Amino acid sequence: SGKVMAADVVKLRSAKTVQGQEISIDTRDGVKVDGANVVKTDIECTNGVIHVIDSVILPK
């Protein structure tokens, strides 16, 4: 749906980006998305939710 909140992320192993790319989620030792640490969560926008990470994820 475009909205994956932090509480939902911890239950997932992967998620789809707005561009349709599948990204991995790791919840051991904090939350990582494709290897990037999640540093801020649940910034709601009109077209979805932003979670801030500490590195760039490039399309595959």
Secondary structure, 3 states (H helix, E strand, C coil): CCCCCHHHHCCCCEEECCCCCEEEEECCCCCEECCEEEEEEEEEECCEEEEEECCCCCCC
